[in-house]
Amino acid sequence: MNSTRSKVIHLYKNLLFLGRDYPKGFDYFKIRLKEAFMKNKDVTDTHQIEILLTRGQYVIKELEALYMLKKYRTLKKRYYSEH
């Protein structure tokens, strides 16, 4: 159980770190993240927790993809004119 707890805390910290660059702002992201975690705070079934952790890892991958796309678009604007 302690290992699961540390996984959840690690996931929360990773998402919080990634939220710094969120397009709608860090405060918006932090509030939504806390709501999502608080919604599932009473889940005790280890299988269900693993499913939620997997979903969290998916969200991390989606955020990373969003930031890569933002970076790509910024670089493209710098080097190619829109004329």
N, CA, C and O atoms as CSV, one atom per row, in Angstrom:
chain,resi,resn,atom,element,x,y,z
A,1,MET,N,N,0.825,-1.196,0.000
A,1,MET,CA,C,0.000,0.000,0.000
A,1,MET,C,C,0.869,1.259,0.000
A,1,MET,O,O,0.544,2.251,-0.654
A,2,ASN,N,N,1.980,1.205,0.744
A,2,ASN,CA,C,2.871,2.349,0.827
A,2,ASN,C,C,3.488,2.649,-0.541
A,2,ASN,O,O,3.697,3.810,-0.894
A,3,SER,N,N,3.778,1.591,-1.308
A,3,SER,CA,C,4.332,1.759,-2.650
A,3,SER,C,C,3.323,2.451,-3.566
A,3,SER,O,O,3.694,3.301,-4.375
A,4,THR,N,N,2.057,2.085,-3.438
A,4,THR,CA,C,1.009,2.707,-4.239
A,4,THR,C,C,0.877,4.181,-3.884
A,4,THR,O,O,0.710,5.029,-4.761
A,5,ARG,N,N,0.950,4.473,-2.617
A,5,ARG,CA,C,0.871,5.864,-2.155
A,5,ARG,C,C,2.001,6.696,-2.754
A,5,ARG,O,O,1.780,7.817,-3.211
A,6,SER,N,N,3.197,6.147,-2.748
A,6,SER,CA,C,4.333,6.889,-3.303
A,6,SER,C,C,4.185,7.079,-4.810
A,6,SER,O,O,4.609,8.103,-5.346
A,7,LYS,N,N,3.591,6.108,-5.497
A,7,LYS,CA,C,3.341,6.255,-6.937
A,7,LYS,C,C,2.356,7.395,-7.210
A,7,LYS,O,O,2.537,8.181,-8.139
A,8,VAL,N,N,1.316,7.468,-6.385
A,8,VAL,CA,C,0.307,8.518,-6.546
A,8,VAL,C,C,0.927,9.888,-6.286
A,8,VAL,O,O,0.679,10.834,-7.033
A,9,ILE,N,N,1.721,9.996,-5.244
A,9,ILE,CA,C,2.372,11.267,-4.926
A,9,ILE,C,C,3.346,11.660,-6.033
A,9,ILE,O,O,3.416,12.827,-6.419
A,10,HIS,N,N,4.084,10.697,-6.535
A,10,HIS,CA,C,5.025,10.959,-7.627
A,10,HIS,C,C,4.284,11.445,-8.876
A,10,HIS,O,O,4.723,12.384,-9.540
A,11,LEU,N,N,3.162,10.801,-9.186
A,11,LEU,CA,C,2.359,11.207,-10.341
A,11,LEU,C,C,1.857,12.638,-10.166
A,11,LEU,O,O,1.910,13.443,-11.096
A,12,TYR,N,N,1.372,12.945,-8.970
A,12,TYR,CA,C,0.867,14.297,-8.686
A,12,TYR,C,C,1.972,15.341,-8.868
A,12,TYR,O,O,1.749,16.386,-9.478
A,13,LYS,N,N,3.149,15.056,-8.341
A,13,LYS,CA,C,4.271,15.989,-8.458
A,13,LYS,C,C,4.696,16.163,-9.910
A,13,LYS,O,O,4.998,17.278,-10.337
A,14,ASN,N,N,4.722,15.074,-10.672
A,14,ASN,CA,C,5.075,15.171,-12.096
A,14,ASN,C,C,4.075,16.027,-12.859
A,14,ASN,O,O,4.458,16.874,-13.665
A,15,LEU,N,N,2.791,15.803,-12.600
A,15,LEU,CA,C,1.763,16.582,-13.281
A,15,LEU,C,C,1.829,18.049,-12.870
A,15,LEU,O,O,1.647,18.937,-13.703
A,16,LEU,N,N,2.086,18.301,-11.611
A,16,LEU,CA,C,2.213,19.674,-11.128
A,16,LEU,C,C,3.391,20.370,-11.817
A,16,LEU,O,O,3.299,21.540,-12.189
A,17,PHE,N,N,4.482,19.650,-11.980
A,17,PHE,CA,C,5.655,20.192,-12.659
A,17,PHE,C,C,5.340,20.503,-14.121
A,17,PHE,O,O,5.717,21.560,-14.628
A,18,LEU,N,N,4.657,19.594,-14.790
A,18,LEU,CA,C,4.312,19.806,-16.192
A,18,LEU,C,C,3.291,20.924,-16.364
A,18,LEU,O,O,3.228,21.543,-17.426
A,19,GLY,N,N,2.502,21.184,-15.347
A,19,GLY,CA,C,1.462,22.202,-15.424
A,19,GLY,C,C,1.988,23.626,-15.477
A,19,GLY,O,O,1.229,24.552,-15.763
A,20,ARG,N,N,3.266,23.815,-15.208
A,20,ARG,CA,C,3.831,25.174,-15.219
A,20,ARG,C,C,3.650,25.867,-16.564
A,20,ARG,O,O,3.447,27.080,-16.617
A,21,ASP,N,N,3.723,25.100,-17.650
A,21,ASP,CA,C,3.652,25.679,-18.991
A,21,ASP,C,C,2.280,25.506,-19.637
A,21,ASP,O,O,2.142,25.684,-20.847
A,22,TYR,N,N,1.277,25.167,-18.857
A,22,TYR,CA,C,-0.048,24.925,-19.417
A,22,TYR,C,C,-0.596,26.207,-20.048
A,22,TYR,O,O,-0.485,27.284,-19.463
A,23,PRO,N,N,-1.191,26.091,-21.247
A,23,PRO,CA,C,-1.655,27.298,-21.968
A,23,PRO,C,C,-2.638,28.182,-21.200
A,23,PRO,O,O,-2.603,29.403,-21.352
A,24,LYS,N,N,-3.507,27.601,-20.385
A,24,LYS,CA,C,-4.491,28.411,-19.646
A,24,LYS,C,C,-3.935,28.920,-18.327
A,24,LYS,O,O,-4.644,29.588,-17.574
A,25,GLY,N,N,-2.687,28.617,-18.038
A,25,GLY,CA,C,-2.069,29.115,-16.825
A,25,GLY,C,C,-1.905,28.048,-15.754
A,25,GLY,O,O,-2.665,27.081,-15.689
A,26,PHE,N,N,-0.906,28.246,-14.925
A,26,PHE,CA,C,-0.589,27.275,-13.881
A,26,PHE,C,C,-1.683,27.189,-12.823
A,26,PHE,O,O,-1.998,26.098,-12.347
A,27,ASP,N,N,-2.266,28.328,-12.450
A,27,ASP,CA,C,-3.308,28.305,-11.423
A,27,ASP,C,C,-4.518,27.495,-11.866
A,27,ASP,O,O,-5.078,26.731,-11.080
A,28,TYR,N,N,-4.925,27.660,-13.129
A,28,TYR,CA,C,-6.034,26.882,-13.689
A,28,TYR,C,C,-5.708,25.388,-13.632
A,28,TYR,O,O,-6.532,24.570,-13.223
A,29,PHE,N,N,-4.487,25.056,-14.052
A,29,PHE,CA,C,-4.071,23.655,-14.089
A,29,PHE,C,C,-4.033,23.060,-12.685
A,29,PHE,O,O,-4.492,21.939,-12.468
A,30,LYS,N,N,-3.480,23.819,-11.728
A,30,LYS,CA,C,-3.335,23.319,-10.359
A,30,LYS,C,C,-4.692,23.040,-9.728
A,30,LYS,O,O,-4.866,22.032,-9.043
A,31,ILE,N,N,-5.642,23.917,-9.955
A,31,ILE,CA,C,-6.990,23.716,-9.408
A,31,ILE,C,C,-7.632,22.465,-9.997
A,31,ILE,O,O,-8.198,21.649,-9.269
A,32,ARG,N,N,-7.542,22.318,-11.322
A,32,ARG,CA,C,-8.140,21.144,-11.974
A,32,ARG,C,C,-7.458,19.847,-11.545
A,32,ARG,O,O,-8.113,18.820,-11.368
A,33,LEU,N,N,-6.142,19.906,-11.381
A,33,LEU,CA,C,-5.386,18.724,-10.951
A,33,LEU,C,C,-5.820,18.302,-9.547
A,33,LEU,O,O,-6.052,17.121,-9.289
A,34,LYS,N,N,-5.924,19.262,-8.660
A,34,LYS,CA,C,-6.342,18.947,-7.290
A,34,LYS,C,C,-7.754,18.371,-7.264
A,34,LYS,O,O,-8.031,17.423,-6.529
A,35,GLU,N,N,-8.646,18.948,-8.070
A,35,GLU,CA,C,-10.014,18.423,-8.143
A,35,GLU,C,C,-10.025,16.977,-8.615
A,35,GLU,O,O,-10.755,16.145,-8.076
A,36,ALA,N,N,-9.211,16.683,-9.625
A,36,ALA,CA,C,-9.171,15.320,-10.165
A,36,ALA,C,C,-8.661,14.333,-9.116
A,36,ALA,O,O,-9.198,13.233,-8.987
A,37,PHE,N,N,-7.638,14.718,-8.375
A,37,PHE,CA,C,-7.103,13.822,-7.359
A,37,PHE,C,C,-8.063,13.693,-6.174
A,37,PHE,O,O,-8.220,12.606,-5.618
A,38,MET,N,N,-8.698,14.788,-5.792
A,38,MET,CA,C,-9.629,14.733,-4.664
A,38,MET,C,C,-10.879,13.913,-4.999
A,38,MET,O,O,-11.474,13.293,-4.119
A,39,LYS,N,N,-11.263,13.915,-6.254
A,39,LYS,CA,C,-12.429,13.143,-6.679
A,39,LYS,C,C,-12.195,11.642,-6.442
A,39,LYS,O,O,-13.133,10.897,-6.159
A,40,ASN,N,N,-10.947,11.217,-6.560
A,40,ASN,CA,C,-10.619,9.798,-6.430
A,40,ASN,C,C,-9.916,9.463,-5.117
A,40,ASN,O,O,-9.300,8.404,-5.002
A,41,LYS,N,N,-10.001,10.343,-4.136
A,41,LYS,CA,C,-9.262,10.128,-2.886
A,41,LYS,C,C,-9.766,8.943,-2.071
A,41,LYS,O,O,-9.014,8.385,-1.272
A,42,ASP,N,N,-11.016,8.551,-2.255
A,42,ASP,CA,C,-11.581,7.460,-1.468
A,42,ASP,C,C,-11.431,6.090,-2.121
A,42,ASP,O,O,-11.923,5.097,-1.584
A,43,VAL,N,N,-10.763,6.019,-3.264
A,43,VAL,CA,C,-10.563,4.740,-3.945
A,43,VAL,C,C,-9.533,3.940,-3.158
A,43,VAL,O,O,-8.431,4.423,-2.897
A,44,THR,N,N,-9.896,2.710,-2.778
A,44,THR,CA,C,-8.986,1.869,-2.005
A,44,THR,C,C,-8.608,0.588,-2.737
A,44,THR,O,O,-7.627,-0.059,-2.369
A,45,ASP,N,N,-9.348,0.214,-3.746
A,45,ASP,CA,C,-9.062,-0.998,-4.508
A,45,ASP,C,C,-7.765,-0.803,-5.298
A,45,ASP,O,O,-7.651,0.131,-6.091
A,46,THR,N,N,-6.793,-1.687,-5.077
A,46,THR,CA,C,-5.492,-1.522,-5.727
A,46,THR,C,C,-5.584,-1.607,-7.247
A,46,THR,O,O,-4.854,-0.914,-7.955
A,47,HIS,N,N,-6.474,-2.450,-7.745
A,47,HIS,CA,C,-6.634,-2.555,-9.198
A,47,HIS,C,C,-7.165,-1.244,-9.780
A,47,HIS,O,O,-6.691,-0.779,-10.817
A,48,GLN,N,N,-8.138,-0.666,-9.112
A,48,GLN,CA,C,-8.704,0.611,-9.565
A,48,GLN,C,C,-7.659,1.725,-9.491
A,48,GLN,O,O,-7.607,2.588,-10.367
A,49,ILE,N,N,-6.829,1.705,-8.449
A,49,ILE,CA,C,-5.769,2.709,-8.313
A,49,ILE,C,C,-4.767,2.577,-9.458
A,49,ILE,O,O,-4.309,3.579,-10.007
A,50,GLU,N,N,-4.429,1.340,-9.814
A,50,GLU,CA,C,-3.499,1.122,-10.938
A,50,GLU,C,C,-4.085,1.657,-12.247
A,50,GLU,O,O,-3.361,2.215,-13.070
A,51,ILE,N,N,-5.392,1.486,-12.436
A,51,ILE,CA,C,-6.054,2.024,-13.631
A,51,ILE,C,C,-5.952,3.548,-13.634
A,51,ILE,O,O,-5.664,4.151,-14.668
A,52,LEU,N,N,-6.187,4.164,-12.486
A,52,LEU,CA,C,-6.092,5.625,-12.392
A,52,LEU,C,C,-4.660,6.106,-12.605
A,52,LEU,O,O,-4.444,7.154,-13.214
A,53,LEU,N,N,-3.684,5.353,-12.110
A,53,LEU,CA,C,-2.281,5.716,-12.336
A,53,LEU,C,C,-1.928,5.627,-13.817
A,53,LEU,O,O,-1.193,6.466,-14.337
A,54,THR,N,N,-2.450,4.616,-14.486
A,54,THR,CA,C,-2.221,4.480,-15.924
A,54,THR,C,C,-2.838,5.650,-16.670
A,54,THR,O,O,-2.237,6.174,-17.609
A,55,ARG,N,N,-4.023,6.063,-16.266
A,55,ARG,CA,C,-4.668,7.224,-16.871
A,55,ARG,C,C,-3.827,8.481,-16.657
A,55,ARG,O,O,-3.704,9.319,-17.550
A,56,GLY,N,N,-3.257,8.599,-15.471
A,56,GLY,CA,C,-2.387,9.731,-15.166
A,56,GLY,C,C,-1.142,9.753,-16.044
A,56,GLY,O,O,-0.713,10.815,-16.493
A,57,GLN,N,N,-0.567,8.587,-16.287
A,57,GLN,CA,C,0.597,8.510,-17.175
A,57,GLN,C,C,0.212,8.908,-18.600
A,57,GLN,O,O,0.999,9.535,-19.309
A,58,TYR,N,N,-0.990,8.544,-19.009
A,58,TYR,CA,C,-1.492,8.943,-20.327
A,58,TYR,C,C,-1.609,10.466,-20.409
A,58,TYR,O,O,-1.260,11.061,-21.429
A,59,VAL,N,N,-2.097,11.094,-19.343
A,59,VAL,CA,C,-2.225,12.552,-19.311
A,59,VAL,C,C,-0.844,13.201,-19.416
A,59,VAL,O,O,-0.685,14.224,-20.082
A,60,ILE,N,N,0.145,12.612,-18.763
A,60,ILE,CA,C,1.510,13.137,-18.859
A,60,ILE,C,C,1.990,13.101,-20.310
A,60,ILE,O,O,2.570,14.070,-20.800
A,61,LYS,N,N,1.753,12.004,-20.982
A,61,LYS,CA,C,2.164,11.883,-22.391
A,61,LYS,C,C,1.434,12.902,-23.274
A,61,LYS,O,O,2.026,13.478,-24.187
A,62,GLU,N,N,0.161,13.116,-22.998
A,62,GLU,CA,C,-0.605,14.100,-23.761
A,62,GLU,C,C,-0.082,15.520,-23.530
A,62,GLU,O,O,0.012,16.307,-24.472
A,63,LEU,N,N,0.255,15.846,-22.294
A,63,LEU,CA,C,0.812,17.168,-21.991
A,63,LEU,C,C,2.151,17.361,-22.686
A,63,LEU,O,O,2.427,18.430,-23.232
A,64,GLU,N,N,2.982,16.323,-22.665
A,64,GLU,CA,C,4.275,16.417,-23.340
A,64,GLU,C,C,4.082,16.620,-24.839
A,64,GLU,O,O,4.808,17.398,-25.456
A,65,ALA,N,N,3.118,15.931,-25.423
A,65,ALA,CA,C,2.831,16.099,-26.850
A,65,ALA,C,C,2.333,17.512,-27.138
A,65,ALA,O,O,2.707,18.108,-28.148
A,66,LEU,N,N,1.495,18.049,-26.259
A,66,LEU,CA,C,0.992,19.410,-26.415
A,66,LEU,C,C,2.136,20.414,-26.405
A,66,LEU,O,O,2.168,21.338,-27.217
A,67,TYR,N,N,3.079,20.228,-25.478
A,67,TYR,CA,C,4.203,21.156,-25.380
A,67,TYR,C,C,5.147,21.024,-26.567
A,67,TYR,O,O,5.705,22.018,-27.033
A,68,MET,N,N,5.328,19.798,-27.057
A,68,MET,CA,C,6.175,19.605,-28.238
A,68,MET,C,C,5.549,20.276,-29.459
A,68,MET,O,O,6.255,20.885,-30.263
A,69,LEU,N,N,4.248,20.168,-29.597
A,69,LEU,CA,C,3.553,20.803,-30.708
A,69,LEU,C,C,3.658,22.316,-30.613
A,69,LEU,O,O,3.868,22.991,-31.621
A,70,LYS,N,N,3.514,22.849,-29.414
A,70,LYS,CA,C,3.647,24.293,-29.199
A,70,LYS,C,C,5.057,24.752,-29.575
A,70,LYS,O,O,5.228,25.784,-30.224
A,71,LYS,N,N,6.056,23.984,-29.166
A,71,LYS,CA,C,7.446,24.310,-29.483
A,71,LYS,C,C,7.677,24.253,-30.999
A,71,LYS,O,O,8.328,25.130,-31.566
A,72,TYR,N,N,7.146,23.226,-31.642
A,72,TYR,CA,C,7.287,23.070,-33.083
A,72,TYR,C,C,6.667,24.253,-33.823
A,72,TYR,O,O,7.268,24.800,-34.748
A,73,ARG,N,N,5.466,24.641,-33.410
A,73,ARG,CA,C,4.789,25.769,-34.066
A,73,ARG,C,C,5.563,27.065,-33.878
A,73,ARG,O,O,5.641,27.878,-34.799
A,74,THR,N,N,6.130,27.265,-32.705
A,74,THR,CA,C,6.923,28.463,-32.440
A,74,THR,C,C,8.154,28.499,-33.333
A,74,THR,O,O,8.468,29.530,-33.928
A,75,LEU,N,N,8.842,27.381,-33.424
A,75,LEU,CA,C,10.032,27.325,-34.281
A,75,LEU,C,C,9.668,27.512,-35.751
A,75,LEU,O,O,10.394,28.170,-36.495
A,76,LYS,N,N,8.562,26.942,-36.160
A,76,LYS,CA,C,8.123,27.073,-37.551
A,76,LYS,C,C,7.830,28.527,-37.887
A,76,LYS,O,O,8.178,29.004,-38.968
A,77,LYS,N,N,7.187,29.234,-36.953
A,77,LYS,CA,C,6.891,30.660,-37.180
A,77,LYS,C,C,8.175,31.481,-37.316
A,77,LYS,O,O,8.225,32.440,-38.085
A,78,ARG,N,N,9.202,31.104,-36.574
A,78,ARG,CA,C,10.461,31.842,-36.627
A,78,ARG,C,C,11.160,31.704,-37.962
A,78,ARG,O,O,11.749,32.664,-38.458
A,79,TYR,N,N,11.102,30.530,-38.543
A,79,TYR,CA,C,11.893,30.259,-39.734
A,79,TYR,C,C,11.133,30.338,-41.047
A,79,TYR,O,O,11.747,30.475,-42.105
A,80,TYR,N,N,9.829,30.257,-41.002
A,80,TYR,CA,C,9.029,30.328,-42.231
A,80,TYR,C,C,8.023,31.458,-42.128
A,80,TYR,O,O,7.280,31.563,-41.152
A,81,SER,N,N,8.010,32.286,-43.129
A,81,SER,CA,C,7.048,33.397,-43.103
A,81,SER,C,C,5.673,32.885,-43.522
A,81,SER,O,O,5.568,31.897,-44.249
A,82,GLU,N,N,4.654,33.540,-43.075
A,82,GLU,CA,C,3.272,33.144,-43.359
A,82,GLU,C,C,2.706,33.843,-44.573
A,82,GLU,O,O,1.500,33.766,-44.807
A,83,HIS,N,N,3.525,34.520,-45.355
A,83,HIS,CA,C,3.048,35.308,-46.492
A,83,HIS,C,C,2.495,34.458,-47.566
A,83,HIS,O,O,2.051,34.971,-48.593
